[in-house]
């Protein structure tokens, strides 16, 4: 018997994948025995935030991820199709119809038994897919097994922008006082620096203070510590607070003026390919539209493409690159895998994808086969690579985006055409990988 802990999107997908491959599964879900501040029902795969799985277009990173998951026989996407409501190119669903479809499909499966109880220990073989609201007892077991630094309880996420959308005629590369603070840094400095003069800084502060802030659900409330203070909250302490904090210019000299700027916004490399850049210290609760408007006022970011928006919210997640193996398992027990948001992915579809691969891999391991992960030319494989190779000291959750993928050999200059190339390559790669790795369940 294989245990799957957590009846959310990732756990439901993992249980289905295992059962369809001939394995008996105990799906452990603590609701309604133990409730959470977010959930309202006892149904599996309940959606507690948005009712949309985002785009279905393959030239969108989320749409490409869905295309790959459909190739692998995703139960969650099947149920989403059954519950679809008008939403343009987005896959929007009726929440009740969706979760009912998943619950009925799993509860009627002859190889799946649903156990309503709280899991407090790590069983084996198992998939742990307990999400951002992992119970305290299980979280303590995970911390005891992996170390106290392995599990965070809230996100303080800064935005990430695409390298190709940064104006490199404005930004300059340098490290403060010429010191390198990151391994593999470029010879002329580890950071990209966006210089602001006095007027640019003043206008930025005005816009930041006037921007609309997101009001979280009660269950999402996070205490503000100095290390995760929203950028807009710091600005409210005084107009020069940021200039003596994350925007301090000391130790930096703009090579174009040979002077120290009035203030500097620093960008830190987020991935080994240097295609994603984190806006350092810009964790925020601003709404996404205001993040785009205000942060594009920063010199060099006027046309920036945001790969991830900033946020601060409650979220139990692992420092995956430091704690887990390449297939997201305990390093001392490859048959205890993790899936969903607890691994450091963001979003419904991303969480489901890790559940799908976890189910496939635990089935393989149980059958005496090695675990497998799609190649990084696919969106699923690229997400797994990020979880494996991100720098542990700066690790933050990530959602699907094209900057995660291997670069094309001959990329088109047009962005839309380039994304078509990415999609065509990914679809071909996932089909080849599926044929070589494991037949997918067939859904009606």
FIGUPA-520407 format. One record per residue (C-alpha): y, z, x; residue in one letter; residue number from 1. Coordinates in steps of 0.5 Angstrom, whole numbers, plus 500, padded with zeros to 3 digits. Each point is the difference from the previous one (the first is absolute). Layout:
y;z;x;type;seq
Y;Z;X;a;NUM
...
***
This chain:
y;z;x;type;seq
500;500;500;x;1
507;498;503;x;2
506;504;498;x;3
507;497;498;x;4
505;506;499;x;5
506;498;496;x;6
500;495;494;x;7
507;497;501;x;8
500;492;502;x;9
497;501;507;x;10
494;504;498;x;11
499;496;493;x;12
500;494;505;x;13
495;503;505;x;14
495;503;495;x;15
500;493;497;x;16
499;496;506;x;17
494;505;502;x;18
497;500;493;x;19
500;493;500;x;20
496;499;507;x;21
495;505;497;x;22
502;507;502;x;23
500;506;496;x;24
507;503;500;x;25
502;507;497;x;26
508;498;499;x;27
503;507;500;x;28
507;501;496;x;29
503;507;499;x;30
504;498;494;x;31
500;503;495;x;32
497;506;503;x;33
505;500;505;x;34
507;497;498;x;35
505;497;504;x;36
508;500;499;x;37
500;492;499;x;38
494;498;496;x;39
500;501;492;x;40
493;498;499;x;41
493;501;502;x;42
498;492;501;x;43
498;497;506;x;44
505;496;504;x;45
506;502;496;x;46
507;497;502;x;47
505;506;501;x;48
506;496;502;x;49
501;492;499;x;50
496;496;496;x;51
501;494;504;x;52
495;498;506;x;53
506;496;502;x;54
500;492;502;x;55
494;496;499;x;56
503;494;504;x;57
496;498;506;x;58
507;499;504;x;59
501;508;498;x;60
497;505;505;x;61
497;504;494;x;62
498;493;496;x;63
496;498;507;x;64
497;507;500;x;65
497;499;493;x;66
497;493;501;x;67
496;503;506;x;68
498;506;495;x;69
498;495;495;x;70
496;496;505;x;71
496;507;501;x;72
499;502;493;x;73
505;505;499;x;74
499;504;493;x;75
507;503;500;x;76
503;493;500;x;77
495;498;494;x;78
502;506;496;x;79
507;498;501;x;80
499;493;498;x;81
497;503;493;x;82
506;504;499;x;83
505;495;503;x;84
507;500;496;x;85
506;495;501;x;86
503;501;507;x;87
502;494;502;x;88
496;499;507;x;89
499;507;501;x;90
493;503;497;x;91
503;505;495;x;92
495;504;496;x;93
499;504;494;x;94
499;507;503;x;95
495;502;495;x;96
496;494;499;x;97
499;499;508;x;98
498;508;501;x;99
495;499;494;x;100
497;494;503;x;101
499;503;506;x;102
497;506;497;x;103
495;497;496;x;104
498;495;505;x;105
498;505;505;x;106
497;505;495;x;107
496;495;497;x;108
497;498;507;x;109
493;502;501;x;110
501;502;507;x;111
506;504;499;x;112
500;507;498;x;113
507;504;499;x;114
501;507;502;x;115
506;504;497;x;116
501;505;505;x;117
505;502;506;x;118
497;498;507;x;119
502;505;505;x;120
495;497;506;x;121
499;494;504;x;122
493;497;498;x;123
496;495;503;x;124
499;494;499;x;125
507;500;496;x;126
506;496;499;x;127
506;505;499;x;128
506;496;496;x;129
504;506;497;x;130
506;497;501;x;131
507;503;501;x;132
499;506;496;x;133
493;503;503;x;134
498;507;498;x;135
502;506;505;x;136
493;502;501;x;137
498;493;502;x;138
506;498;504;x;139
499;507;504;x;140
492;497;501;x;141
503;494;503;x;142
505;503;504;x;143
495;505;503;x;144
495;494;502;x;145
506;496;503;x;146
505;505;502;x;147
506;502;497;x;148
505;494;502;x;149
495;495;497;x;150
503;501;493;x;151
507;500;498;x;152
502;502;493;x;153
506;496;499;x;154
503;493;502;x;155
507;500;503;x;156
500;492;501;x;157
505;496;503;x;158
501;493;498;x;159
497;494;504;x;160
503;493;501;x;161
497;494;502;x;162
502;498;508;x;163
502;493;498;x;164
505;502;495;x;165
504;504;505;x;166
506;497;503;x;167
498;500;507;x;168
507;498;502;x;169
503;506;497;x;170
495;505;502;x;171
498;502;507;x;172
494;503;504;x;173
500;507;503;x;174
498;507;501;x;175
505;506;500;x;176
502;501;507;x;177
495;494;502;x;178
494;505;499;x;179
494;497;497;x;180
497;504;495;x;181
494;495;497;x;182
494;497;504;x;183
500;493;501;x;184
508;500;499;x;185
503;493;502;x;186
503;501;507;x;187
508;500;497;x;188
498;506;495;x;189
496;502;495;x;190
505;500;494;x;191
504;495;496;x;192
507;503;499;x;193
505;498;495;x;194
507;502;502;x;195
505;502;495;x;196
508;500;501;x;197
504;506;497;x;198
502;495;494;x;199
492;498;499;x;200
498;507;500;x;201
505;503;495;x;202
498;494;495;x;203
493;502;501;x;204
501;507;499;x;205
504;498;494;x;206
494;496;497;x;207
495;505;502;x;208
503;505;496;x;209
502;496;494;x;210
492;497;499;x;211
496;502;495;x;212
494;505;502;x;213
493;500;497;x;214
498;506;496;x;215
493;501;501;x;216
495;503;495;x;217
499;508;500;x;218
493;499;504;x;219
504;495;505;x;220
505;505;502;x;221
500;502;508;x;222
504;505;503;x;223
505;498;505;x;224
499;502;507;x;225
504;498;506;x;226
495;495;502;x;227
500;496;493;x;228
507;501;498;x;229
502;494;496;x;230
505;496;504;x;231
505;500;494;x;232
499;508;499;x;233
502;500;508;x;234
506;496;498;x;235
502;505;495;x;236
501;505;505;x;237
506;497;503;x;238
502;493;502;x;239
498;501;507;x;240
493;503;499;x;241
497;494;501;x;242
504;498;506;x;243
497;506;504;x;244
493;499;497;x;245
496;494;499;x;246
506;495;501;x;247
503;504;507;x;248
502;495;505;x;249
499;504;506;x;250
496;497;506;x;251
501;493;497;x;252
505;494;502;x;253
501;494;497;x;254
499;494;505;x;255
504;496;496;x;256
506;505;501;x;257
498;504;505;x;258
502;506;496;x;259
497;505;496;x;260
500;499;493;x;261
503;504;495;x;262
493;501;496;x;263
493;497;501;x;264
494;499;496;x;265
494;499;504;x;266
494;496;498;x;267
493;502;502;x;268
494;496;501;x;269
495;501;495;x;270
494;496;502;x;271
497;497;506;x;272
502;493;499;x;273
508;502;499;x;274
500;497;494;x;275
502;506;496;x;276
506;505;501;x;277
501;507;497;x;278
508;502;499;x;279
499;506;504;x;280
502;506;496;x;281
501;497;493;x;282
496;503;496;x;283
503;500;493;x;284
499;501;492;x;285
505;494;499;x;286
498;495;495;x;287
497;494;503;x;288
506;495;498;x;289
505;505;503;x;290
496;501;506;x;291
500;492;501;x;292
508;500;498;x;293
502;506;504;x;294
495;499;506;x;295
502;492;501;x;296
507;503;502;x;297
497;502;506;x;298
502;495;506;x;299
494;495;501;x;300
497;502;494;x;301
504;496;495;x;302
494;495;498;x;303
495;505;502;x;304
493;499;496;x;305
497;507;498;x;306
493;501;501;x;307
500;507;498;x;308
505;504;496;x;309
502;507;502;x;310
497;506;496;x;311
499;507;500;x;312
494;503;496;x;313
494;504;499;x;314
494;497;503;x;315
494;503;504;x;316
498;495;505;x;317
497;499;507;x;318
502;498;506;x;319
495;495;500;x;320
501;497;507;x;321
499;507;503;x;322
494;502;496;x;323
496;495;497;x;324
495;494;503;x;325
502;493;499;x;326
496;500;493;x;327
504;506;498;x;328
495;505;501;x;329
499;507;503;x;330
499;498;508;x;331
494;505;500;x;332
497;498;493;x;333
501;492;499;x;334
497;501;493;x;335
506;505;498;x;336
505;494;498;x;337
507;501;497;x;338
503;495;495;x;339
507;500;497;x;340
507;503;501;x;341
497;505;504;x;342
499;495;505;x;343
507;498;501;x;344
500;494;496;x;345
506;500;494;x;346
499;496;493;x;347
495;499;495;x;348
497;494;503;x;349
500;502;507;x;350
496;507;498;x;351
495;496;496;x;352
499;495;506;x;353
498;506;504;x;354
495;503;495;x;355
497;493;499;x;356
499;499;508;x;357
497;508;500;x;358
495;498;495;x;359
498;494;503;x;360
499;504;507;x;361
497;506;498;x;362
495;495;496;x;363
498;497;507;x;364
500;506;504;x;365
495;503;495;x;366
496;494;501;x;367
500;500;507;x;368
505;495;502;x;369
507;501;504;x;370
506;501;496;x;371
505;494;499;x;372
507;498;499;x;373
503;494;498;x;374
504;496;506;x;375
508;501;501;x;376
501;493;497;x;377
499;503;494;x;378
504;505;496;x;379
495;505;499;x;380
498;500;508;x;381
507;500;502;x;382
501;507;496;x;383
494;503;503;x;384
503;497;507;x;385
506;504;499;x;386
496;506;498;x;387
496;500;506;x;388
506;498;505;x;389
506;503;498;x;390
503;505;505;x;391
498;507;497;x;392
506;503;502;x;393
504;496;495;x;394
495;498;495;x;395
502;499;493;x;396
497;497;494;x;397
501;493;499;x;398
499;495;495;x;399
498;492;500;x;400
505;496;503;x;401
499;493;504;x;402
503;503;507;x;403
493;504;500;x;404
496;493;501;x;405
498;497;506;x;406
506;495;502;x;407
498;492;498;x;408
499;495;506;x;409
505;495;497;x;410
504;504;495;x;411
505;496;496;x;412
507;501;500;x;413
501;501;493;x;414
498;507;497;x;415
497;498;494;x;416
496;495;504;x;417
498;505;505;x;418
497;504;495;x;419
496;495;497;x;420
497;499;507;x;421
499;507;500;x;422
496;500;493;x;423
496;494;502;x;424
498;503;506;x;425
498;507;497;x;426
496;497;494;x;427
496;496;505;x;428
499;506;504;x;429
498;504;494;x;430
495;495;497;x;431
497;500;507;x;432
500;507;501;x;433
497;501;493;x;434
494;495;502;x;435
498;504;506;x;436
501;507;498;x;437
498;501;493;x;438
499;497;494;x;439
505;502;495;x;440
499;503;493;x;441
500;495;494;x;442
505;502;495;x;443
500;497;493;x;444
***
